[in-house]
Amino acid sequence: MSGRAAEAATTVTSALLREWPLPPPGSGKESRGRTLVVGGSTRTPGAVLLAAEAALRSGAGKLQVATTRTTAAGLAVALPEALVLPLPETPGGGIDASAGEEDGELADLAGQADAVLLGVGAVGEPDVCALLEAVVPPLSTTVVLDALGLAAVTRDETFLHHLDGRAVLTPNATELAIVLGAEPEDVERDTAGAAVELARRSRCAVVAGGGTSWIAAPDGRLWSDPSGGAGLGVSGSGDVQAGIVTGLCARGAEPVQAALWGAYLHGRAGDRLATEVGRLGFLARELPAQVPRVLAEVEV
């Protein structure tokens, strides 16, 4: 990390996004893609709810969720728009790696999805890695990894190379340091450079940061988005951003394009709530409902 990457960044604006418009939505749910969200645990079932709703709010057409058997029924009630697949659990309340069996229903859903998000709300690193190592390698669809899903890339930076760039990583600053094997203070000092380095190593688009989001492409391009403010530093906010990015990928956006739009939509949703609620104190669950409004503002 050179410390100079930020100087080369382009600022994300609505004008920039209008020059790179999202694919036309079409008239039916199938035309806007199938999204699959895989994650959750008995301790953190809400992360999947936040990500899944955010995917729909960003315009995805068909939603599928795979989560722990104990929490699946409650999630199905909270998300009546979704197909919810209950998966076997570990004693610790996470998803058991056996759920990723090659001929299983999860593998079938993942293979048919246009975009798959893995890791939100997941617990138990060995089991999560084993699950991803079973589910992801056969895929040719777009993959988004968040939270503990990034552990697979921490173990093997080539894990997503077979996707030829059809992947997005959405780490927070702590996760970014862990994946790179870097000191947290170094990443905090040069988050832009860290994002560029992870994009280069993983061959994925990367959305990282706190007050300012940094979006890095595998070819070295870099953008910054200062929107959102301190209010986005709240539990569940990252799950919402990962869901937005995944929903945009399902709609047919290129991974780097989805990362740019996702960072902007997430940040501007935070700006809207800062005006309506206050600079601090709005909740992650309030963000998804703002996304269609921000989309409308950009696409005018």
Secondary structure, DSSP 8 states (H G I E B T S, - for coil): --S-GGGG-EE--HHHHHTS------SSTGGG-EEEEE---SS-THHHHHHHHHHHHTT-SEEEEEEEHHHHHHHHHH-TTSEEEEE-B-TTSSB-GGGG-TTSHHHHHHHH-SEEEE-TT---HHHHHHHHHHHSTT--SEEEE-GGGGHHHHH-TTTTGGGTT-EEE---HHHHHHHHT--HHHHHHTHHHHHHHHHHHHTSEEEEESSSEEEE-TTS-EEEE-TT-GGG-STTHHHHHHHHHHHHHHTT--HHHHHHHHHHHHHHHHHHHHHHT-SS---GGGSGGGHHHHHHHHH-
